[in-house]
Amino acid sequence: MATAGERHITTSADGSTTIWVPGLDEHYHSIHGALTESNHVFIDAGLKALNRNPIAILEVGLGTALNARLTADYCAENGITARYDALEKFPLKAEEIERLAAAGMSKEVPYLSAAPGQTTEIHPGFNFTLLVEDLRAFQGAENTYDLIYFDAFAPSAQPELWSEEVFANMYGILKPGGALTTYCAKGSVKRAMKAAGFEIEALPGPPRKREMTRAWKR
């Protein structure tokens, strides 16, 4: 199982900030555009497509909190009441959060610095909770979430997080009609999702990626 290890702040192709983990040779977002990828995969194909109010969201992999901040912004602009729970086994340290803020991500600081396990009202109607847990040990209540942002590191880096067992858990905690969105379109991942009960939908991917996946609990 990977650990947090060394992390470096870097800039992606659209000018937005991401983090590179040398030990995994993985970035927290697409190097072809962190902001572009987050909007495409999670906001457009997830939040906007589901169009629920109120909405309960689980994010797998808080990372730099870009997805959380974009979601909060959209909810505020559109009068959506939201519960947002974010799973992150290795949250950023205080000095890393400071460097991110200096690199232009100051709006993400309230999410990154939230006290684990305590709900924070980011703005009226948007409640955020950081859960410092291993995804494989996470036990949410059935039919809790409308939407899951599955933003773990790639299967090549953390194959144990993309298993049928994990997706069966994700399926169980989704409400009927809920969806899971992810940048990943690997065949083995889609087969694991199908085996867990999901109905799979292949969608055009963000820049330099042919496909992404949206999985429905029908």
Backbone torsions as a table, in degrees:
resi	resn	phi	psi	omega
1	MET	NA	130.9	-178.0
2	ALA	-69.0	150.2	173.8
3	THR	-110.3	175.4	-176.4
4	ALA	-60.7	-49.9	178.1
5	GLY	63.7	-166.2	179.0
6	GLU	-73.6	141.8	-179.2
7	ARG	-135.5	138.2	-178.7
8	HIS	-125.6	132.2	175.4
9	ILE	-77.5	133.8	-179.3
10	THR	-143.9	174.9	-176.8
11	THR	-115.0	134.0	179.3
12	SER	-89.7	176.1	-170.2
13	ALA	-63.3	-26.1	179.9
14	ASP	-91.9	9.3	177.4
15	GLY	91.6	-7.7	-179.9
16	SER	-85.4	161.2	-170.9
17	THR	-91.1	144.4	172.6
18	THR	-144.2	-175.9	-179.9
19	ILE	-128.6	138.5	176.6
20	TRP	-108.6	133.2	178.2
21	VAL	-109.9	100.4	-175.9
22	PRO	-57.7	-37.5	-177.2
23	GLY	-62.1	-26.9	177.6
24	LEU	-105.6	-11.9	-171.1
25	ASP	52.6	46.8	-178.1
26	GLU	-130.2	145.9	172.3
27	HIS	-102.8	153.4	178.3
28	TYR	-69.0	-24.0	178.4
29	HIS	-139.1	177.3	175.9
30	SER	-66.1	133.6	176.5
31	ILE	-70.3	-12.6	178.9
32	HIS	-86.0	0.5	176.9
33	GLY	146.1	97.6	-178.5
34	ALA	-63.0	-50.9	-179.3
35	LEU	-63.9	-42.0	179.8
36	THR	-61.8	-43.6	-180.0
37	GLU	-64.8	-46.1	-178.8
38	SER	-60.4	-45.5	178.0
39	ASN	-62.3	-43.1	-175.6
40	HIS	-69.1	-50.9	-171.2
41	VAL	-79.3	-41.3	-170.8
42	PHE	-105.0	-41.5	-179.1
43	ILE	-79.6	-55.2	-176.6
44	ASP	-70.6	-49.2	-176.2
45	ALA	-82.9	-11.5	-179.5
46	GLY	-114.3	-77.6	-173.4
47	LEU	-59.9	-50.4	-178.2
48	LYS	-70.2	-37.7	-177.9
49	ALA	-67.7	-37.9	-178.3
50	LEU	-74.8	-40.7	172.1
51	ASN	53.9	56.4	178.0
52	ARG	-115.0	145.8	177.3
53	ASN	-149.7	113.7	3.8
54	PRO	-74.7	170.4	-179.0
55	ILE	-139.3	143.5	176.4
56	ALA	-117.2	124.7	-173.9
57	ILE	-122.3	138.1	170.1
58	LEU	-114.7	126.8	173.1
59	GLU	-106.0	129.3	174.7
60	VAL	-97.7	102.7	-178.7
61	GLY	99.8	81.7	-178.0
62	LEU	-63.1	-39.4	178.0
63	GLY	60.1	-121.5	178.9
64	THR	-89.0	2.3	-178.8
65	ALA	70.3	17.1	178.8
66	LEU	-62.5	-45.7	-179.7
67	ASN	-61.6	-40.9	179.9
68	ALA	-64.0	-45.4	-179.0
69	ARG	-64.7	-43.1	178.4
70	LEU	-62.8	-38.6	178.8
71	THR	-65.6	-44.9	179.0
72	ALA	-61.8	-41.6	178.8
73	ASP	-61.0	-45.9	-178.7
74	TYR	-65.1	-42.0	179.8
75	CYS	-63.7	-40.7	178.9
76	ALA	-64.3	-41.1	-178.4
77	GLU	-69.3	-25.0	-173.9
78	ASN	-116.2	12.8	175.7
79	GLY	65.0	34.2	-177.7
80	ILE	-97.9	129.5	174.6
81	THR	-86.4	129.4	-173.4
82	ALA	-138.4	144.0	166.2
83	ARG	-108.1	127.2	-176.3
84	TYR	-128.8	110.5	177.0
85	ASP	-106.4	132.7	-177.5
86	ALA	-123.1	121.7	175.9
87	LEU	-88.1	126.2	177.5
88	GLU	-150.7	108.4	-177.5
89	LYS	-71.0	-31.6	-177.3
90	PHE	-125.7	74.7	179.8
91	PRO	-63.6	156.0	-179.6
92	LEU	-65.3	148.5	177.2
93	LYS	-82.1	164.4	-176.3
94	ALA	-56.0	-42.8	-178.8
95	GLU	-68.6	-31.4	177.1
96	GLU	-70.7	-39.8	177.0
97	ILE	-62.1	-40.6	177.9
98	GLU	-61.9	-41.1	180.0
99	ARG	-68.1	-37.7	176.6
100	LEU	-63.5	-43.2	179.0
101	ALA	-60.5	-42.3	179.0
102	ALA	-67.1	-24.6	179.8
103	ALA	-86.9	4.2	175.6
104	GLY	110.2	7.8	-178.0
105	MET	-111.8	42.5	-179.8
106	SER	-65.7	-27.8	-179.9
107	LYS	-68.4	-18.7	-179.9
108	GLU	-86.5	-12.2	-174.4
109	VAL	-57.4	-42.5	-179.3
110	PRO	-59.3	-30.4	178.8
111	TYR	-78.4	-45.3	-177.1
112	LEU	-67.1	-30.9	-177.3
113	SER	-98.8	7.8	179.2
114	ALA	-63.9	143.3	177.8
115	ALA	-69.8	126.2	-178.9
116	PRO	-55.5	134.3	175.8
117	GLY	82.1	-5.2	-179.8
118	GLN	-109.2	131.6	-179.3
119	THR	-77.8	130.3	179.4
120	THR	-115.6	128.7	175.0
121	GLU	-84.8	104.8	-177.3
122	ILE	-69.4	-45.5	169.6
123	HIS	-148.6	164.8	-176.5
124	PRO	-53.0	120.8	178.7
125	GLY	93.1	-3.0	177.9
126	PHE	-122.6	106.7	-176.3
127	ASN	-109.1	125.3	-173.8
128	PHE	-115.9	136.2	176.0
129	THR	-133.3	126.0	174.8
130	LEU	-90.9	126.0	179.8
131	LEU	-114.2	107.7	-178.3
132	VAL	-88.7	84.4	-174.5
133	GLU	-142.5	157.0	170.6
134	ASP	-76.9	130.7	-179.9
135	LEU	-52.8	-39.7	-175.5
136	ARG	-69.4	-18.7	179.3
137	ALA	-101.1	-6.2	-176.2
138	PHE	-70.0	130.0	-180.0
139	GLN	-127.4	88.0	175.3
140	GLY	-83.0	160.4	177.5
141	ALA	-71.8	148.4	179.1
142	GLU	-61.9	147.7	175.8
143	ASN	54.6	44.1	-177.4
144	THR	-96.3	-43.8	-169.8
145	TYR	-106.4	144.5	173.9
146	ASP	-85.0	-30.0	-170.2
147	LEU	-148.2	138.1	175.4
148	ILE	-121.6	125.3	169.7
149	TYR	-92.1	108.4	-178.2
150	PHE	-97.6	95.9	-171.5
151	ASP	-122.2	37.9	175.9
152	ALA	-70.7	165.3	174.1
153	PHE	-60.1	159.4	-174.2
154	ALA	-57.8	153.5	179.0
155	PRO	-56.1	-28.8	178.7
156	SER	-66.5	-28.2	-179.5
157	ALA	-93.0	-38.8	-177.9
158	GLN	-136.7	69.5	-176.6
159	PRO	-60.0	-26.8	-177.1
160	GLU	-67.2	-16.6	-178.9
161	LEU	-91.6	-2.5	-176.4
162	TRP	-118.8	34.4	-174.5
163	SER	-93.2	165.3	175.9
164	GLU	-60.2	-36.5	-179.7
165	GLU	-63.6	-43.3	178.6
166	VAL	-64.3	-44.6	-178.3
167	PHE	-70.5	-29.3	174.4
168	ALA	-63.9	-38.2	176.1
169	ASN	-65.4	-44.4	178.2
170	MET	-61.0	-40.6	179.3
171	TYR	-61.9	-43.3	-177.1
172	GLY	-65.7	-36.1	-176.4
173	ILE	-85.2	-9.2	174.2
174	LEU	-78.5	146.9	171.5
175	LYS	-76.2	154.7	174.2
176	PRO	-56.0	133.9	-176.6
177	GLY	86.0	-1.8	178.7
178	GLY	-79.0	169.7	-175.5
179	ALA	-138.9	154.9	172.4
180	LEU	-119.8	130.0	177.4
181	THR	-118.4	144.8	179.0
182	THR	-153.7	152.8	176.6
183	TYR	-71.7	-19.6	-172.1
184	CYS	-79.6	136.3	177.8
185	ALA	-129.8	22.0	-178.5
186	LYS	-64.3	140.1	-176.8
187	GLY	-57.9	-43.3	-178.9
188	SER	-65.1	-33.4	178.1
189	VAL	-68.8	-44.3	179.0
190	LYS	-64.9	-35.8	177.3
191	ARG	-66.8	-38.6	177.7
192	ALA	-65.3	-38.8	177.4
193	MET	-63.4	-46.0	179.8
194	LYS	-61.7	-42.0	179.9
195	ALA	-63.7	-28.1	179.1
196	ALA	-81.2	-9.0	176.4
197	GLY	116.1	-6.3	-176.9
198	PHE	-72.7	150.5	168.3
199	GLU	-97.5	120.9	-170.3
200	ILE	-95.0	137.4	176.3
201	GLU	-128.2	121.3	176.6
202	ALA	-89.0	129.2	-179.9
203	LEU	-123.4	156.8	174.8
204	PRO	-58.0	137.8	-177.5
205	GLY	-84.8	176.4	175.7
206	PRO	-71.3	178.2	-177.7
207	PRO	-49.2	134.8	177.8
208	ARG	68.8	15.3	176.1
209	LYS	-134.4	122.7	-172.0
210	ARG	-66.5	-42.7	-175.1
211	GLU	-135.8	158.4	166.3
212	MET	-133.3	176.3	-175.6
213	THR	-127.6	135.5	168.8
214	ARG	-121.1	128.8	-176.6
215	ALA	-118.7	130.3	-174.4
216	TRP	-109.1	145.5	169.0
217	LYS	-102.1	101.0	-177.2
218	ARG	-87.7	NA	NA
